[in-house]
Amino acid sequence: MAVHILQPDQCFFRDRRHAGQVLANALARLVDEPPVVVGIPRGGLVVAAEIARALNGELDFITPRKLGAPGNPELAIGAITERGHIILNDEALAYLSVPPEYIEQEAKRQLAEIQRRNQTYRAVLPHRPLTGRTVIVTDDGVATGSTMRAALESIRLERPARLLLALPVAPYDTFLDLARHCDEAVAVCAPRAFLGGVGAYYQDFHQTSDAEVLAILREFAPPTSQV
């Protein structure tokens, strides 16, 4: 397992496209492979598209969802995969005393959103086979890492030849923990004193819309699948 942190403590991005361009430069050695770049919608697709364009790669997506805490949906208490597998953050659960009934309801709600997104997005971009391929997984950043861990575990089941994690920003300890689930991990920065949210590292961190995602997917879709 190789771990690369380009700027350990400080980084700032104009927007998600800029973050993707910085990562693409760091991964330029892969241009001859070429890789499949997998982004987590919605914001992660913007980052992934920049990497795929620069490396002449193919684009795909994966849709795990964060399980938000009661009263604070931005705080992850875990994540759920496309197949319904739940990964829990035991530390957060213990601190917040989250009841099992809440976890069950939140998981159902997020699984419904996964199914909605897959139905909408897969109508434009069919799934890329990942077996035997070099696969780069990315997002616009991570905080707790629960959603990215779910993505990495799901992709491992497809037996890629090589699995790389590429992130604009992540807390140092979280990044090292995620790196254990892949063959190589690259971060632009992984500060030990994380500012509390991924958006703090961006000038423009507006919520990516379904329309933006669909436009990206159409760009990379085979001609016969475009709608």
C-alpha positions as CSV (number, residue, x, y, z in Angstrom):
1,M,0.0,0.0,0.0
2,A,1.4,3.3,-1.1
3,V,0.3,6.6,0.5
4,H,0.9,10.1,-1.0
5,I,0.0,13.4,0.6
6,L,0.9,16.3,-1.6
7,Q,0.4,19.2,0.8
8,P,0.1,17.8,4.4
9,D,-1.6,20.7,6.2
10,Q,-2.9,23.3,3.8
11,C,-4.9,23.4,0.6
12,F,-7.7,25.5,-0.9
13,F,-9.6,24.9,-4.1
14,R,-11.5,27.3,-6.3
15,D,-14.2,24.7,-6.9
16,R,-14.6,20.9,-7.5
17,R,-13.2,21.1,-11.1
18,H,-10.0,22.7,-9.7
19,A,-9.7,19.9,-7.2
20,G,-10.1,17.3,-9.9
21,Q,-7.4,19.0,-12.0
22,V,-4.9,19.0,-9.1
23,L,-5.6,15.3,-8.6
24,A,-5.3,14.6,-12.3
25,N,-1.8,16.2,-12.3
26,A,-0.8,13.9,-9.4
27,L,-2.1,10.9,-11.3
28,A,-0.7,11.7,-14.7
29,R,1.5,8.6,-14.7
30,L,-1.7,6.5,-15.3
31,V,-2.6,8.2,-18.6
32,D,-1.3,5.1,-20.6
33,E,-3.4,2.5,-18.8
34,P,-6.1,4.1,-19.0
35,P,-8.1,3.9,-15.7
36,V,-11.8,3.8,-14.9
37,V,-12.5,6.8,-12.6
38,V,-15.4,6.2,-10.2
39,G,-17.0,9.2,-8.5
40,I,-19.5,9.4,-5.7
41,P,-22.5,11.6,-6.8
42,R,-23.2,14.3,-6.8
43,G,-20.1,16.5,-6.1
44,G,-17.6,13.6,-6.5
45,L,-18.7,13.2,-10.2
46,V,-17.4,16.7,-11.0
47,V,-14.0,15.8,-9.5
48,A,-14.0,12.4,-11.2
49,A,-14.8,13.9,-14.6
50,E,-11.8,16.2,-14.5
51,I,-9.5,13.2,-13.7
52,A,-11.1,11.0,-16.4
53,R,-10.7,13.8,-19.1
54,A,-7.0,14.4,-18.2
55,L,-6.1,10.6,-18.1
56,N,-8.2,9.6,-21.2
57,G,-10.1,7.4,-18.8
58,E,-13.6,6.1,-18.6
59,L,-16.1,7.4,-16.0
60,D,-18.4,5.6,-13.7
61,F,-20.1,6.3,-10.4
62,I,-21.1,4.5,-7.2
63,T,-23.8,5.6,-4.9
64,P,-23.3,4.7,-1.3
65,R,-25.1,7.1,1.1
66,K,-24.2,8.6,4.4
67,L,-26.4,7.8,7.4
68,G,-26.9,11.1,9.1
69,A,-27.2,11.6,12.8
70,P,-30.5,12.5,14.5
71,G,-31.0,16.3,14.1
72,N,-27.7,16.7,12.3
73,P,-27.9,15.0,8.8
74,E,-24.4,16.2,7.9
75,L,-22.8,14.2,10.7
76,A,-22.3,10.6,9.6
77,I,-23.1,7.8,11.9
78,G,-22.3,5.3,9.2
79,A,-23.1,4.6,5.5
80,I,-25.1,2.2,3.4
81,T,-23.9,0.6,0.1
82,E,-25.9,0.0,-3.1
83,R,-26.5,-3.6,-2.0
84,G,-27.9,-2.5,1.4
85,H,-24.9,-3.3,3.5
86,I,-24.6,-1.0,6.5
87,I,-21.3,0.2,7.9
88,L,-21.6,2.0,11.2
89,N,-19.4,4.5,13.0
90,D,-19.4,2.9,16.5
91,E,-17.7,5.9,18.1
92,A,-20.4,8.3,16.9
93,L,-23.2,5.9,17.8
94,A,-21.9,5.6,21.3
95,Y,-21.4,9.3,21.8
96,L,-24.9,10.2,20.4
97,S,-26.7,7.2,21.9
98,V,-28.5,6.6,18.6
99,P,-31.4,4.0,19.0
100,P,-31.5,1.0,16.6
101,E,-34.9,2.1,15.3
102,Y,-33.5,5.4,14.0
103,I,-30.7,3.6,12.2
104,E,-33.2,1.3,10.5
105,Q,-35.4,4.1,9.3
106,E,-32.4,6.2,8.2
107,A,-31.0,3.2,6.2
108,K,-34.4,2.7,4.5
109,R,-34.5,6.4,3.6
110,Q,-31.0,6.5,2.2
111,L,-31.4,3.2,0.3
112,A,-34.5,4.7,-1.4
113,E,-32.3,7.7,-2.5
114,I,-29.7,5.3,-3.8
115,Q,-32.3,3.5,-5.9
116,R,-33.7,6.8,-7.2
117,R,-30.2,8.0,-8.3
118,N,-29.3,4.7,-9.9
119,Q,-32.5,4.6,-11.8
120,T,-31.9,8.2,-13.1
121,Y,-28.2,8.0,-13.7
122,R,-27.9,4.5,-15.1
123,A,-30.4,5.4,-17.8
124,V,-27.6,7.6,-19.2
125,L,-24.4,5.8,-18.2
126,P,-24.4,2.0,-17.9
127,H,-22.1,0.4,-15.4
128,R,-18.5,0.0,-16.5
129,P,-17.0,-3.5,-15.8
130,L,-14.2,-3.0,-13.2
131,T,-12.8,-6.6,-13.1
132,G,-9.1,-6.5,-14.0
133,R,-9.0,-2.7,-14.5
134,T,-7.1,0.0,-12.8
135,V,-9.8,1.9,-10.8
136,I,-9.5,5.3,-9.2
137,V,-12.2,6.2,-6.7
138,T,-12.8,9.8,-5.7
139,D,-15.1,12.3,-4.1
140,D,-14.9,16.1,-3.4
141,G,-13.5,15.2,0.1
142,V,-14.3,13.2,3.1
143,A,-14.9,14.0,6.8
144,T,-15.7,10.8,8.7
145,G,-14.9,8.5,5.7
146,S,-17.9,6.3,6.2
147,T,-19.3,6.8,2.7
148,M,-15.9,6.3,1.0
149,R,-15.2,3.2,3.0
150,A,-18.6,1.8,1.7
151,A,-17.6,2.7,-1.8
152,L,-14.2,1.0,-1.6
153,E,-15.6,-2.2,-0.1
154,S,-18.2,-2.4,-2.8
155,I,-15.7,-1.9,-5.6
156,R,-13.3,-4.5,-4.1
157,L,-16.1,-7.1,-4.7
158,E,-15.7,-6.5,-8.5
159,R,-12.0,-7.5,-8.4
160,P,-10.2,-4.6,-10.0
161,A,-6.6,-5.3,-10.8
162,R,-5.6,-2.1,-8.9
163,L,-7.7,0.1,-6.6
164,L,-6.6,3.7,-6.0
165,L,-8.1,6.3,-3.7
166,A,-7.8,10.0,-4.8
167,L,-9.1,12.8,-2.6
168,P,-8.7,16.5,-2.5
169,V,-8.9,16.7,1.2
170,A,-9.5,14.4,4.2
171,P,-8.6,14.4,7.9
172,Y,-5.2,12.8,8.4
173,D,-6.3,9.8,10.5
174,T,-9.3,9.2,8.3
175,F,-7.2,9.2,5.2
176,L,-4.8,6.7,6.6
177,D,-7.7,4.4,7.7
178,L,-9.2,4.6,4.2
179,A,-5.8,3.8,2.6
180,R,-5.9,0.4,4.2
181,H,-8.8,-0.5,2.0
182,C,-7.0,0.1,-1.4
183,D,-3.7,-0.4,-3.1
184,E,-2.7,3.2,-3.3
185,A,-4.0,6.4,-1.8
186,V,-3.4,10.0,-2.9
187,A,-4.6,13.1,-1.1
188,V,-3.9,16.7,-2.0
189,C,-3.9,17.5,1.7
190,A,-4.7,15.6,4.9
191,P,-4.6,18.0,7.7
192,R,-4.2,16.8,11.3
193,A,-6.3,19.8,12.4
194,F,-9.3,19.4,10.1
195,L,-11.5,22.5,9.8
196,G,-14.6,20.5,10.5
197,G,-16.2,20.3,7.0
198,V,-15.0,19.7,3.4
199,G,-16.6,22.9,2.2
200,A,-14.1,24.9,4.3
201,Y,-11.4,24.0,1.8
202,Y,-13.3,25.4,-1.2
203,Q,-14.1,28.8,-2.5
204,D,-17.2,27.5,-4.4
205,F,-18.8,24.5,-2.8
206,H,-22.4,24.8,-4.1
207,Q,-24.6,21.7,-4.0
208,T,-24.2,19.9,-7.3
209,S,-27.5,19.3,-9.0
210,D,-28.9,16.2,-10.8
211,A,-28.8,18.3,-14.0
212,E,-25.1,18.9,-13.6
213,V,-24.5,15.2,-12.9
214,L,-26.5,14.1,-16.0
215,A,-24.6,16.5,-18.2
216,I,-21.4,14.9,-17.1
217,L,-22.7,11.4,-17.6
218,R,-23.9,12.2,-21.1
219,E,-20.4,13.4,-22.0
220,F,-18.9,10.0,-21.1
221,A,-21.8,7.8,-22.1
222,P,-21.6,5.4,-25.1
223,P,-23.6,6.9,-28.0
224,T,-26.3,4.2,-27.8
225,S,-27.1,4.9,-24.2
226,Q,-27.5,8.7,-24.3
227,V,-30.9,10.1,-23.5
